[in-house]
């Protein structure tokens, strides 16, 4: 059974490749995959990578007759690393798609880079609702925090629960919840 991050990674990978637009006119489509393979979010990063690996194993490295080259970088769960690695992949690596981003700060720090370079940014796991508003080049195939939070709200309403107390950290995903 595939877990949610792996399914999202597979879908994101396919969408990102197809969304690369003009890159499809070239012989190779380069996808920069920036995820946490170490650090606090390593479990999510490894699942995203496993999803991409599974997609490649099942479908090969060709889409629309073009070769797909995935270049993976480990952000170590640090948004500053994510930004630096994404910039290197965009400028030096000439990637057509930049993907990954298991946490909101990582997705947000790359938004301006994607916009300036006109490179598709595929958000595979970060769930804050505002992410896609930060650049017209961002596509997200994972769910958002409000989408998963509404389930418990609906349940509470159906069960006539009238008062609820929540305690959250003061950052975007918690505030979305």
C-alpha positions as CSV (number, residue, x, y, z in Angstrom):
1,X,0.0,0.0,0.0
2,X,1.3,3.4,-0.9
3,X,1.3,6.1,1.7
4,X,-0.1,9.6,1.0
5,X,3.3,11.3,0.5
6,X,4.3,8.6,-2.0
7,X,1.1,8.9,-4.0
8,X,1.5,12.7,-4.0
9,X,5.1,12.4,-5.1
10,X,4.1,10.2,-8.0
11,X,1.3,12.5,-9.1
12,X,3.4,15.6,-8.6
13,X,6.3,14.1,-10.6
14,X,4.1,13.3,-13.6
15,X,2.3,16.7,-13.4
16,X,5.6,18.6,-13.1
17,X,7.1,16.9,-16.1
18,X,4.1,17.6,-18.2
19,X,3.8,21.2,-16.9
20,X,7.4,21.9,-18.0
21,X,6.0,23.2,-21.3
22,X,8.8,24.4,-23.5
23,X,11.1,21.9,-21.9
24,X,9.3,19.2,-23.8
25,X,10.7,20.6,-27.0
26,X,14.1,19.6,-25.8
27,X,15.5,16.0,-25.7
28,X,15.8,15.9,-21.9
29,X,13.6,17.3,-19.1
30,X,15.6,18.0,-16.0
31,X,13.8,17.8,-12.7
32,X,15.5,19.1,-9.6
33,X,14.1,17.3,-6.5
34,X,14.9,19.1,-3.3
35,X,13.8,17.1,-0.3
36,X,15.0,16.3,3.2
37,X,16.9,13.0,3.3
38,X,18.3,14.0,6.6
39,X,17.1,16.2,9.5
40,X,13.7,16.6,11.1
41,X,11.6,16.0,7.9
42,X,13.7,13.1,6.6
43,X,10.9,10.5,6.8
44,X,8.7,12.7,4.5
45,X,11.6,13.4,2.2
46,X,12.4,9.7,1.8
47,X,8.8,8.9,1.1
48,X,8.7,11.6,-1.6
49,X,11.8,10.2,-3.2
50,X,10.5,6.7,-3.0
51,X,7.4,7.9,-4.8
52,X,9.5,9.4,-7.6
53,X,11.6,6.2,-7.7
54,X,8.5,4.1,-8.0
55,X,7.1,6.2,-10.8
56,X,10.3,5.9,-12.7
57,X,10.5,2.2,-12.1
58,X,6.9,1.6,-13.3
59,X,6.9,4.1,-16.2
60,X,10.5,4.5,-17.2
61,X,12.4,7.7,-17.7
62,X,10.4,8.8,-20.8
63,X,7.4,11.1,-21.0
64,X,6.0,12.3,-24.3
65,X,9.1,10.8,-26.0
66,X,11.5,12.9,-23.8
67,X,14.1,11.6,-21.4
68,X,13.5,12.6,-17.7
69,X,16.5,13.3,-15.6
70,X,16.0,13.6,-11.9
71,X,18.6,15.4,-9.9
72,X,18.1,15.0,-6.1
73,X,19.5,17.3,-3.4
74,X,19.2,16.9,0.4
75,X,17.9,20.0,2.1
76,X,18.5,18.6,5.5
77,X,15.2,20.0,6.6
78,X,16.6,23.6,6.5
79,X,14.8,26.2,4.3
80,X,18.0,28.2,3.7
81,X,19.6,25.0,2.3
82,X,16.4,24.5,0.2
83,X,16.7,27.9,-1.3
84,X,20.4,27.6,-2.0
85,X,20.1,24.2,-3.6
86,X,17.1,25.2,-5.7
87,X,19.0,28.3,-7.0
88,X,22.0,26.1,-7.9
89,X,19.7,23.6,-9.7
90,X,17.9,26.4,-11.6
91,X,21.0,28.5,-12.5
92,X,23.8,25.9,-12.9
93,X,21.8,22.8,-13.4
94,X,19.3,24.4,-15.9
95,X,16.4,22.3,-14.5
96,X,13.0,22.7,-16.1
97,X,11.1,21.7,-13.0
98,X,12.0,22.2,-9.3
99,X,10.1,19.8,-7.0
100,X,9.9,18.5,-3.5
101,X,9.3,20.7,-0.5
102,X,7.9,18.8,2.4
103,X,7.5,21.8,4.7
104,X,5.9,25.2,4.1
105,X,9.1,27.4,4.6
106,X,10.9,25.3,2.0
107,X,8.2,25.8,-0.5
108,X,7.9,29.5,0.1
109,X,11.6,30.3,-0.1
110,X,11.7,28.8,-3.6
111,X,8.6,30.7,-4.9
112,X,10.4,33.8,-5.9
113,X,13.2,31.8,-7.6
114,X,10.6,29.9,-9.6
115,X,8.8,33.1,-10.6
116,X,12.0,34.9,-11.7
117,X,13.3,31.9,-13.6
118,X,9.9,30.9,-15.0
119,X,10.4,27.4,-13.7
120,X,7.6,25.2,-12.6
121,X,7.7,24.5,-8.8
122,X,5.9,21.3,-7.8
123,X,5.0,21.2,-4.1
124,X,4.8,17.6,-3.1
125,X,4.0,17.7,0.6
126,X,3.9,21.2,2.2
127,X,0.3,21.8,3.2
128,X,-0.2,25.5,4.0
129,X,-3.0,26.9,1.9
130,X,-1.1,30.2,0.9
131,X,1.7,28.4,-0.9
132,X,0.2,28.5,-4.4
133,X,-0.6,32.2,-4.0
134,X,3.1,33.0,-3.9
135,X,3.9,32.3,-7.5
136,X,2.0,31.6,-10.7
137,X,4.6,28.8,-11.4
138,X,3.6,26.7,-8.3
139,X,1.5,23.6,-8.6
140,X,0.6,21.5,-5.7
141,X,-0.8,18.0,-5.8
142,X,-0.8,17.2,-2.1
143,X,-3.6,18.3,0.1
144,X,-3.7,21.4,2.3
145,X,-3.9,21.5,6.1
146,X,-7.5,23.0,6.0
147,X,-8.6,20.1,3.8
148,X,-7.6,17.6,6.4
149,X,-8.8,19.8,9.3
150,X,-12.3,20.2,7.9
151,X,-12.9,16.5,8.4
152,X,-12.8,16.7,12.2
153,X,-14.9,19.9,12.1
154,X,-17.6,18.2,10.1
155,X,-17.5,15.2,12.5
156,X,-17.8,17.6,15.5
157,X,-20.7,19.4,14.0
158,X,-22.5,16.1,13.2
159,X,-22.0,15.0,16.7
160,X,-23.3,18.3,18.1
161,X,-20.1,19.2,19.7
162,X,-20.4,22.9,20.3
163,X,-17.1,23.9,22.0
164,X,-13.6,23.0,20.9
165,X,-10.3,24.1,22.2
166,X,-7.2,23.9,20.0
167,X,-3.6,24.8,20.8
168,X,-1.3,25.4,17.9
169,X,2.1,26.9,17.3
170,X,2.2,30.3,15.7
171,X,3.2,29.4,12.2
172,X,1.2,29.0,8.9
173,X,0.3,25.3,9.0
174,X,-1.0,25.5,12.6
175,X,-2.9,28.7,11.9
176,X,-4.5,26.9,8.8
177,X,-5.6,24.1,11.1
